[in-house]
């Protein structure tokens, strides 16, 4: 069961999230294997208490070769198959069982010593706390049963083996679950962002044409056909949502030049700085769409010939754009009611776009008219 409340995650799952966690853990384990091998070799050299030296040094040689092989084999996810892990654990068990034969029945320390934790932790990483516990029980039982006399320290070592295997397995399993849920959350966030983008595009295109048909009638078949094709394209794009949000438009653009064209609307005045306003192209595209949505609202709710003013200021670290009209203003609760009814023009086409740019959208409205103020920070291409 997931530790963070999501869907259950199989400890042995082969999802990208699980593989990423395992890769990091097995890289750390490779370093640990080399360290414990060096410790085991040093102890055996120092003690040199083999009853059968040839067999003893052969066992040490096997440990060296096995360590090198395990580092190479476990480095590739596709090679971490059950047979490899079984062979790893079986070798550790065999070296424990060989100790009384090589050292004699009254040995104090096993030939592999702490080297067996390599196999123990490999099982914990690959199969979670269950795998770590199974490997710990087996290694601990073999260690105790191979001894003619069991001292207190031997019980302590077995306890540490059991505790280490289960706890490392538990941590690895938890990391896999959290990584899987993080990936799922990222996919859901990307899908939500794509739905918001689609809603804006539909509002700015198809819904605007339909509103025009409702208000004016007439021969709008061509425009409706163009918007139908655009809607179908957007819907197809929605089906292809992946783990990342849509790519931002590449390059840079001049916001001042892009907003100049909006001055062609009757009785719309656009006030711009003397020089260009260089911004990422994606930011320019979104800000132009925001201003256009505001002007569309002026035309729809105040009148086709209603005056409107657009003011742009370049403040260095940020850009401020304001759109003002002298209409009757927006009634209290009107925007909330529109959102509740599913009409998301202001929520998504205006506020949603500015929010996604990391900016703020302020509304000042009353009997004197309506003024939107958008502040967007300068940022590099994303």
C-alpha positions in Angstrom: 0.0 0.0 0.0 1.2 3.5 -0.8 2.7 5.3 2.1 1.5 8.7 0.9 -2.1 7.9 0.2 -2.0 7.2 -3.5 -2.4 4.0 -5.5 -0.5 0.9 -4.3 3.0 0.5 -5.7 4.6 -2.8 -6.3 8.1 -2.9 -4.7 9.4 -4.8 -7.7 7.7 -2.5 -10.2 9.6 -1.5 -13.4 8.2 2.0 -13.7 10.6 4.7 -14.6 10.2 6.1 -11.1 11.2 2.8 -9.5 14.1 2.3 -11.8 15.4 5.8 -11.0 15.3 5.0 -7.3 16.9 1.6 -7.7 19.7 3.0 -9.9 20.7 5.5 -7.2 20.5 2.9 -4.5 22.5 0.2 -6.4 25.2 2.8 -7.2 25.5 3.5 -3.4 25.5 -0.3 -2.8 28.3 -0.7 -5.2 30.5 1.6 -3.1 29.4 -0.2 0.1 30.3 -3.6 -1.4 33.9 -2.4 -2.2 34.2 -1.0 1.3 33.1 -4.1 3.1 35.2 -6.3 0.8 38.3 -4.3 1.8 37.4 -4.7 5.4 36.8 -8.5 5.1 40.1 -9.0 3.2 42.0 -7.0 5.7 40.6 -9.0 8.6 41.4 -12.3 7.0 44.9 -11.2 6.2 45.4 -9.9 9.8 44.0 -13.1 11.5 45.2 -15.7 9.0 43.6 -18.4 11.1 42.5 -20.9 8.4 42.8 -24.6 9.2 42.8 -25.0 5.4 44.6 -22.0 4.0 44.1 -22.9 0.4 40.4 -23.1 0.8 40.3 -20.0 2.9 42.2 -17.8 0.4 40.1 -19.3 -2.4 37.0 -18.1 -0.5 38.5 -14.6 -0.3 39.2 -14.7 -4.0 35.6 -15.6 -4.7 34.5 -12.6 -2.7 36.7 -10.3 -4.7 35.5 -11.7 -8.1 31.9 -11.7 -6.9 32.1 -8.1 -5.8 33.5 -6.9 -9.1 30.8 -8.9 -11.0 28.0 -7.6 -8.8 29.0 -4.0 -9.4 28.9 -4.5 -13.2 25.7 -6.7 -13.2 23.6 -4.5 -10.9 24.5 -1.4 -12.8 22.0 -2.3 -15.6 18.3 -2.5 -14.6 17.5 -5.2 -17.1 20.1 -7.5 -15.4 18.5 -7.3 -11.9 16.6 -10.4 -12.4 15.6 -12.9 -9.7 18.2 -15.4 -10.8 21.0 -12.9 -10.2 19.7 -11.9 -6.8 19.3 -15.6 -5.9 22.9 -16.3 -6.9 24.1 -13.3 -4.9 22.3 -14.5 -1.8 23.3 -18.2 -2.3 27.0 -17.2 -2.5 26.7 -15.3 0.8 25.1 -18.4 2.4 27.7 -20.7 0.9 30.6 -18.7 2.4 28.9 -18.7 5.8 28.5 -22.5 5.6 32.1 -22.9 4.4 33.5 -21.1 7.5 33.4 -24.1 9.9 35.0 -26.3 7.3 37.8 -23.8 6.5 38.4 -22.4 10.0 37.3 -25.3 12.2 34.2 -25.8 14.3 35.2 -23.3 17.0 35.7 -20.3 14.8 34.8 -16.8 16.1 34.3 -14.8 13.0 33.0 -16.0 9.6 35.1 -15.7 6.5 32.8 -13.1 4.7 32.0 -11.1 7.8 30.1 -7.9 6.9 30.5 -8.7 3.2 27.2 -10.5 3.3 25.3 -7.2 3.7 25.8 -6.7 -0.1 23.4 -9.5 -0.9 21.1 -8.5 2.0 20.8 -4.9 0.8 20.4 -5.9 -2.9 17.3 -7.9 -1.9 16.0 -5.0 0.2 16.5 -2.5 -2.6 14.9 -4.7 -5.3 12.1 -6.3 -3.3 11.4 -3.8 -0.5 11.0 -4.7 3.2 9.8 -8.2 2.4 12.8 -9.0 0.4 15.1 -7.5 3.0 13.4 -9.5 5.8 13.6 -12.8 3.9 17.3 -12.3 3.1 18.0 -11.2 6.7 16.2 -14.2 8.2 18.1 -16.6 5.9 21.5 -15.1 6.5 21.0 -14.8 10.2 19.7 -18.4 10.6 22.7 -19.8 8.6 25.1 -17.7 10.6 23.8 -19.0 13.9 23.4 -22.6 12.8 27.0 -22.8 11.5 28.4 -22.0 14.9 29.2 -24.6 17.6 28.9 -22.0 20.3 26.7 -18.9 20.0 27.9 -15.8 21.9 25.9 -12.7 22.8 27.6 -10.7 20.1 26.4 -13.2 17.5 22.8 -12.7 18.5 23.4 -8.9 18.2 24.8 -9.3 14.7 21.8 -11.3 13.6 19.5 -8.7 15.1 21.3 -6.0 13.1 21.1 -8.0 10.0 17.3 -8.4 10.3 16.8 -4.8 11.3 19.0 -3.5 8.5 17.4 -5.6 5.8 13.8 -4.7 6.7 14.4 -1.0 7.3 16.5 -0.4 4.1 13.8 -2.3 2.2 11.1 -0.2 3.8 12.9 3.0 2.9 13.4 1.9 -0.7 9.8 0.9 -1.1 8.7 4.3 0.3 11.0 6.1 -2.1 9.6 4.2 -5.0 6.0 5.0 -4.0 6.8 8.7 -3.5 8.6 8.9 -6.9 5.7 7.2 -8.7 3.2 9.5 -7.1 5.4 12.5 -7.9 5.4 11.5 -11.6 1.6 11.0 -11.5 1.1 14.4 -9.9 3.3 16.0 -12.6 1.2 14.3 -15.4 -2.0 15.5 -13.8 -0.7 19.0 -13.5 0.4 19.0 -17.1 -3.1 17.7 -18.1 -4.8 20.4 -16.1 -2.6 23.1 -17.7 -3.4 21.7 -21.1 -7.1 21.8 -20.3 -6.8 25.4 -19.2 -5.0 26.3 -22.4 -7.6 24.5 -24.5 -10.4 26.4 -22.6 -8.7 29.7 -23.4 -8.2 28.9 -27.0 -11.8 27.8 -27.4 -13.0 30.9 -25.6 -10.9 33.2 -27.8 -11.9 31.5 -31.0 -15.0 29.3 -31.2 -17.0 30.9 -28.5 -16.3 34.4 -29.8 -17.5 33.4 -33.3 -20.7 31.8 -31.8 -21.3 34.9 -29.7 -20.9 37.0 -32.9 -23.4 34.8 -34.7 -25.9 35.2 -31.9 -25.5 39.0 -31.9 -25.3 39.7 -35.6 -26.4 36.7 -37.6 -25.5 36.9 -41.2 -23.2 34.9 -43.4 -20.5 33.7 -41.0 -20.2 30.2 -42.3 -16.6 30.6 -43.4 -15.5 32.0 -40.0 -17.4 29.2 -38.3 -15.7 26.6 -40.5 -12.3 27.9 -39.6 -13.0 27.9 -35.9 -14.5 24.3 -36.2 -11.2 23.1 -37.7 -9.3 24.9 -35.0 -11.4 23.3 -32.3 -10.9 19.8 -33.8 -7.1 20.4 -33.9 -7.0 21.5 -30.3 -9.1 18.5 -29.2 -6.7 16.1 -31.0 -3.8 17.9 -29.3 -5.5 17.3 -25.9 -5.4 13.6 -26.5 -1.6 13.7 -26.8 -1.0 15.4 -23.4 2.3 13.9 -21.9 4.2 14.5 -18.7 5.3 18.0 -19.6 3.3 21.1 -20.3 3.1 22.5 -23.8 6.4 24.0 -25.0 6.6 27.7 -24.9 7.0 29.6 -28.1 10.7 29.8 -28.9 12.6 33.1 -29.3 11.8 36.6 -28.3 9.4 39.3 -29.5 8.6 43.0 -29.1 5.5 43.5 -26.9 5.1 47.1 -28.1 5.0 46.1 -31.7 2.6 43.3 -31.1 0.1 45.6 -29.2 0.3 48.3 -31.8 -2.1 46.3 -34.1 -4.8 46.5 -31.4 -5.0 50.2 -32.0 -6.8 49.5 -35.3 -9.9 48.8 -33.3 -12.3 51.8 -33.5 -11.9 54.2 -30.6 -9.1 52.2 -29.0 -6.0 54.2 -28.0 -2.7 52.3 -27.3 0.0 54.2 -25.4 3.4 52.6 -25.6 7.0 53.4 -24.5 9.3 54.9 -27.1 11.5 51.8 -27.5 10.8 48.1 -27.9 9.8 45.9 -25.0 11.8 42.7 -25.5 10.2 39.6 -23.9 10.0 35.9 -24.5 7.7 35.2 -27.5 5.4 33.1 -25.3 5.0 36.0 -22.9 4.2 38.4 -25.7 1.7 36.0 -27.2 -0.1 35.5 -23.9 -0.2 39.2 -23.0 -1.6 40.2 -26.4 -4.3 37.5 -25.9 -5.1 39.0 -22.5 -5.5 42.5 -23.9 -7.5 41.3 -26.8 -9.9 39.4 -24.4 -10.3 42.6 -22.4 -11.1 44.6 -25.5 -13.6 41.9 -26.7 -15.3 42.3 -23.3 -15.5 46.0 -23.8 -17.1 45.5 -27.2 -19.5 42.9 -25.9 -20.6 44.5 -22.7 -20.1 48.2 -23.3 -20.6 48.6 -27.0 -18.9 48.2 -30.4 -18.1 51.9 -30.5 -17.1 52.2 -26.8 -13.7 53.9 -26.2 -10.9 51.9 -24.6 -7.4 52.7 -23.6 -4.4 50.4 -23.4 -1.3 51.6 -21.5 2.0 49.7 -21.4 4.9 50.6 -19.1 8.3 49.0 -19.1 9.5 49.1 -15.5 12.8 47.2 -15.9 12.2 44.1 -13.9 8.6 43.9 -14.8 6.1 45.0 -17.5 2.7 46.6 -16.6 -0.2 46.6 -18.9 -3.5 48.3 -18.2 -6.8 48.2 -20.2 -9.5 50.8 -19.3 -13.0 51.7 -20.5 -15.6 54.2 -19.3 -18.5 51.8 -19.3 -21.0 51.1 -16.4 -18.5 48.7 -14.7 -18.9 45.1 -13.6 -21.7 44.3 -11.1 -20.8 42.8 -7.8 -20.8 39.0 -8.0 -21.0 38.9 -11.7 -17.6 37.3 -12.3 -18.2 34.7 -9.6 -21.6 33.8 -11.1 -20.1 33.5 -14.6 -17.4 31.1 -13.3 -20.1 29.1 -11.4 -22.1 28.8 -14.7 -19.0 27.6 -16.5 -18.3 30.8 -18.4 -14.5 31.1 -17.9 -13.6 34.1 -20.1 -12.3 36.2 -17.2 -11.1 33.3 -15.1 -9.0 31.6 -17.8 -8.5 33.9 -20.8 -7.5 36.8 -18.6 -6.5 35.8 -15.0 -5.4 32.3 -15.9 -3.0 33.5 -18.6 -1.4 36.2 -16.3 -1.1 33.7 -13.5 0.7 31.2 -15.7 3.2 34.0 -16.6 3.9 34.5 -12.9 2.1 37.8 -12.8 -0.8 39.5 -11.1 -4.1 40.7 -12.5 -5.9 43.6 -10.6 -9.4 44.7 -11.4 -10.8 48.1 -10.5 -14.5 48.6 -11.5 -17.4 50.8 -10.7 -19.8 53.3 -12.2 -16.8 55.1 -13.6 -15.8 52.2 -15.8 -13.5 49.2 -15.6 -9.7 49.0 -15.5 -7.6 45.9 -15.6 -3.9 46.1 -14.5 -1.5 43.3 -15.4 2.0 43.1 -13.9 4.2 40.4 -15.4 7.9 39.9 -14.3 10.6 39.8 -16.8 12.0 36.3 -17.2 14.2 34.4 -19.5 13.0 32.0 -22.2 11.4 29.0 -20.6 
